[in-house]
Amino acid sequence: MELQLVAHCAMAVAACVIVLWLISVRIQDVSIADIWWGPGFALIVWVASYDQSPNPLRFYLTAGVVSAWGVRLGTYLWSRNVGGPEDARYQAMRAKREGFWWTSLWTVFLLQGGLQVLISLPLYAVAQFNNPWSWLDMLGIGLAASGVLIEAVSDAQLARFKSNPESKGRVMDEGLWGWSRHPNYFGNATLWAGLGCLGLAAGGPWWVLTGPAIMLFLLLRVSGVALLESTIVERRPEYIDYIERVPGFFPRPPRSSS
C-alpha cells in the first residue's frame, strides 16, 4: 500500500479538522467534530483515488456507499445538534480542563482525524488495487449497503419516537430497537465489515481489516455501547427490564419480560 496515498488523505483530513477546530473556538462548541465523522470518510475515499487506477465498478460502488452513509450521518447529526447545547461529554471535558479551547485541537479534532485515517485502511486498498470483481465484492457491497440501511432506519425510528410527546420517560423498544439495544451501532459495524471485505477483494493485505476492527472496538467499548449504558440504569431503572429482554448489539427476537 502506497504511503503517499495515505499521506495525501491524512493532509486533507488534517486541513479540515483544523478549520473545524477554529470554528469550534469561535462558537464555543466542540460537538461539530461529531458531525464531521461520517463526511470525513467520504472525503478520504475520494482523495485516495487521486492518481490511482482502481477497478471502476468496485471503486464507484464503494465510494457511493461510503458517501451516502457519510452525508446521511452528517446531516442527521447536524439536524439533531445544531442550535442545541454542546454535547454533555464535551461540556464535562471543558469544565475539567483549563484552556480546553486549545487542548481540544489535540484531544478531540486531531484525535478523531487520526482515527479516520487509520480506520480507512480498506478504502485505500479499494482505491489502489485492481483485482477482478469477485464473490467477495458482492458480499462486501451487500453488507455495506445493509449496514447503511440499518443505521438509517434505526436513527429515523429513534427520532420519530423522541418527537412523540407520549414517549417521554419511556424506553425505546420498538422496531429495530426491539431486536437490539443499539441497532444503529450494529448497522455501522456491518457497514465496515462490508468495507473490509471490499478491501480484501481489491487485493489489500489481511491487515486492512484492522480498520473495521478498530471501529468495532470503538462502538462496543469506547464511544458507543459502553459509554451510553454506563449510567443509563441509574437514570432510567426501567432500562433493566429492557436489558433482560433485548440484546445489546447483535440483533435477535426479544425475550418475554420477566
Helices and strands as residue ranges (DSSP letters): H 3-27, H 32-48, H 56-81, H 88-96, H 100-104, I 105-110, H 111-119, H 121-128, H 135-163, G 165-167, G 175-178, H 183-202, G 206-209, H 210-217, I 218-222, H 225-229, H 232-235, H 239-245
